[in-house]
Amino acid sequence: MAFELPDLPYAYDALGPYMSAETLEFHHDKHHMAYVSKGNELAEAAGMADKSLDEIMKASFGSNAPLFNNAGQHFNHIHFWKWMKPNGGGTSLPGALQSAIDSDLGGYDKMRADFIAAGVGQFGSGWAWIAVKDGKLEIMKTPNGENPVVHGATPILGCDVWEHSYYIDYRNARPKYLEAFIDSMVNWDYVAELFEATR
Ligand SMILES: [Fe+2]
């Protein structure tokens, strides 16, 4: 099943002033597109063109790094666009998700601080996550195109901390970008939808 670039679920300028149209144009049209094109080329070369994205990620992890990173990044970005929305963020979360954050992650404030710390602490390119593993929420971080799926967990929120996601708008201030992501961009309804699907 060939990878395809999904449309952004909002206009390029919809996340301003927290994420600019210029960032989204480069990030979606150039970077995500490159993962799609390169991923298809490498999947074909590996004889996996007819496999699903999940199957390709799991089969290539640890054995074919170029294919894995492109497939992983395709998966990560498909969700990343949906993990944000105009007028996102806020501390009023859907009930069951809030309860799980309270019981597993020590409440909203601790979750926010730990998620930001995971993103800041990811040396070089990678992702910060909230994932469900063995029925519990966990904060995780991974390098490059890696994600919780290959660690037996289901990501319900992820923030791209590659410089291509924030350098135009925040320069080297990764913590400011992570704060803006949590406070003003997260689509908690989509996070809750993914969370519900794990229960
Ligand atoms: Fe990215």
Boltz pocket constraint, residues with backbone or C-beta under 6 A from the ligand:
constraints:
  - pocket:
      binder: B
      contacts: [[A, 27], [A, 31], [A, 77], [A, 160], [A, 162], [A, 164], [A, 165]]
      max_distance: 6.0
